Amino acid sequence: MARRPRGTASSGGVRAIDFHVHLPTEQWLDGSMAGYTEPAERYFRSTVVRRTIDELAAEYAARDTVAVLLAWDAETATGRPRVPNEVVADACERHPSTFVGFGSVDPHKGEAAVAEVERIKALGLRGVKLHPTMQAFTPDDERHRPIWDACEGLGLIALFHTGTSGIGAGQPGGQGLRLDPSRPIHLDAVAAAHPALQVIAAHFGWPWHLELIAMALHKSNLHIDISGWAPRHLPAEVVRELSGRLRDRFLFGSDYPFIRPERCLDELEGMELGEEVLRRLLVDNGRRLLGLG
């Protein structure tokens, strides 16, 4: 039996919905991210604190913020173990007022990846997280179209990493990771061919953010999250659009545990964006996209 989708961001008192939360557990940081965590810490100039799922829930509940938890599967490209979708589903079951879950599939697993999309839906998760750089694939490759077909047919959101990456940054050869698969333009064909599929481009695609803005103005099923950046460093073009023409399609995100949400929230509230713009960015757009009331 399919699980009921989890999350209560529709309840009163929610300060924000954080659309980009990686698990700060040893399983992800020392397993899936083995060899990548330390360079990422240097890039973000932060020290990652390992926490249990329950500690993470307490942290987000204390700040009245809903966390969208992201599973991870880059086994084929990295040789590192995945974070199973069941781990995220169980976290959402235990903390339904605080967590909403997105699963992950490895696009190189072909038919098994499509079957895993169906399992993500059955687990009650709301979407699928992809990382073209870490998973070494391009979203517009027709071999992966059955995955997007399945997401669209099942009503799952597809969230893609876009732009540069703190993983591998500053290392020789970027630890072998290529940035070009995460260029936003590779999502254009996906959004065009799947008009009922809601697509999120994480990190607003820098340094190709103008490309992404043009795509979002063209396709109403494309959304942008601002995670992975301290808000005070957001490019002027991004700030202009999240306050203007695209104010209904920008989403708040932190990129926890590399960037802490309280820093992002404090900086956003000091940017004089206006109460309405902040409300849309922090809560309303995410609530509507997740179907939380």
N, C-alpha and C positions, 0 to 999 in steps of 0.2 A: 504494500500500500504506500502511495506517495505521501511524504510528510507535508504537513501544512507549512507554507512559507513563514519564516520567522522574522521578527522585528517589530518594534512598537514605536517607531519614530513619529507616528501619528498622534501619540499621546502628548499632553501639554508639558511644557517645561524643558523641551529639548533645545539645547543651545546650538548644536550643530550635528550634521551627519558627515562623518569622515569617510570618504569614499576610497581611501587608499591606506589600508592597515595590513602590514605583513605581520606574521606571527613572531613575536620576540622570543620564541622558545629555542632551546638547544637543538631541537629537531630541525628547524629551518636554518638557524644561524650557523650551527656547527656541522650540519648534515648537508642539506640542499645547497647552502652557501659556503661550504668549506673552501677556504682559499680566496674567497671573494669578499668576505665580511670586513677584514682589516683594511684593504684598500678603499672600500666604500666609506668606512669610518673616517679615513683621512680626507677623502673628497668632501664629505659633508661636514667635516670638522666637528664631529660629535662622537661620543662614546656610547655604544649600544649597551643597554642593560638587559640582560636575559631575565625573562619573566615567565611564569606559568600562565596558562589560559585564565585561571581564576584571578590571578593578580592583575592581568590585563583588563579583565572585566571590571574589577574594582576601580582601577585607574580611570577608565572611561565613564563609569557610572558616577564617580565623584565629580566629574566636570560636566555632567548632564549631556554627554555626547554619545551618539550612536556610532559604532565602528563597523565598517564593511570589511570583514575579514577575507583575506585572499589565500586560497590554496596555491600549490606550486607543483608543476611537473615539467622539468626540463631534462629528464633523464637521458634522452637520446643524444642531445647536443653536449651536455656537460658531464655525463657519467655519474652525477650526484643523485642521491635518492630523492624521491618526490615527497611532498607533504600531501597525504591522501585527502581526498575530498571529504571522507568520513570524519576526519579530525575537525574540520571547519563545521560540518553539520552538527557534530556532537557539541561543539562549543556553543553554537546557536541554540541548541536544545536546552543546554544548561543555563544560558543567559539570554533569554529571548527579548528582554527589554533593552539590552545593550548591544547585541550583535546581530548583523545581517551577513549572510555568507555568499561568497562567490567561489565556485569550484575552478579547477584548472584541468586542461587536457594538453597532452603533447601531440602537436599536429603531425609529427612523423609516425605516429602509431596507427594512422590510417583508419580502417574500419573500427578498430578498438577505441580510437578517439571519439568517433561518432557515438559508439555505444556508451562511452563515458559521459558524453553530453546528456544522453537520456538518463543516465544514473544521477547526474547532478540535479536534474529536474526532479527525479523521484526522491532525492534526499531533502527536497524543500529549499534548495539554494536558489538564489535570484539571478545569477549570471555566471559567466565564464571569464576568467582572467588569462590573457595571453601576453607573452613577452617576446616579440620577434627577435630581438638581439640575443637574449639568453637561450631561446629555443631554436635559433638559427633557421628561420623561415620567413617568407614574405607573405603577408595576408592575401595579396591579389593573385597568388599562385593558384591556378584552377584545381590543382590536386587537393587543395584544402577546402574547396567550396562545399563539399558535403557537411563539413563542420558548421559552417555559417548557415546552411540550409536547415540543419537540425536546431540550431539556436533560435532562428527565426520561427520555425514551426512550433517550438515549445515555449515561445515567449520569454526566452532568456536574454539578458543583456550581455553584450560582448564588450569587455574592457581590454584595451590594448595599451601596452607601454608604447609611447612615441617619443622621438627626439633622442638626445644624448643619454648617457647612462652613467650613474655614479659607480656602478659595478664595472671594474676594470679600469676606471679612470686613473690617469697618471702612471700607468704601468707599461712596461715594454710591450708594444703590440696590443695594448689594451686587454691583456690576458687572452688574446686571440678572438675577442668579441668584435663583431662588425656593427657599426651604427646604421648603415644604410637600410637594413630590413625594417628599422623602426621609423623611417621617414613617413610622415603622415600621408603622403600621396598614395601609399600602398593601401590605405583604407578607403580611398575614394571608390574603387571598383566594388568593394564589399558593400558599402552603404548604397551605391547605385543599384546593385543587383538584388538587394534585400531591403526594400523600403519599409517593411514592418519590423526590421531588426534595429533595436536601439543600440548604437555604437558609442562607446566612451573612449576618447583619446586622452590618455593620462599624460600629465606633465606638460601639456599644451605644445608639445612637439618642438621645443627650442632645439636648434636654431632655425627650424622651418616653421615657426609659429605663424607667420603671415600666410603660408601655404595652407595651414590648418584652419585659420580664420576664414579664408576664402572658401574652403570646403564646407565649413559649418554654415556660412551664409547661403550656400548653394543647396545643402541637404539638411532638412529639418530633423532627420533621425540621427544626427551626429552631435555629440555632447563633448564637453572639454572639462577635465579636472585640472586644478592648479597645484596638485601635489608635487613634492620634490623640490620646491623652491621656498625660501623665506619670502613671504609676501612683499616685503619692502624692496625686494630685488626684481619683482615682476616687470617685464618689459612694458613700456608705455602703451603699446598697441593692445596688449592683453588687458590692461586695466581699462582702457577706453572701451573695448568691446564688452567686457563683463559688466560695465556700467551702462552700456548703450544697447546696440542692436541685438547682441547675443545674451542679454541679461537673464533670459529664461533658460539658457543652455550651458551655463557654467556651473561647475560643482566644486564644493570644497573638498580638499584632501590634504593629508599631511605627508605621507610616506613614512609613517611610523614603522620601525623604531629609529630610523636614521634622522628624522625630523619630528620633534614632539608637537602635538597639536596645540598645546597651550601657547607655544611661541607663535604659531601661525595665527591663532585666534587673536592674541594680543596685538600683533602687528596689523592685522586686517582692521581691527576696531580702531586703530590709530591712524588709518589712512583717509578718513573723512570721505568714505564712499557713499554715505547716506544710509539711513535705517532700512529703506525699502530694498536697496541693492544688496545690503548685507543679509537681510532676511531671505531673499531669493537664493543667494549664493550658499549660505550656510545650511538652510533647512528646506525651503519651499521647493526648489528645483529637484533636490534629491528625493524628497518625500513623494513628489509627483512621479518621478521616473521609476521609483521602486514600488509604486502603487500602494503607499502606506496610508492613504486617506487625505 
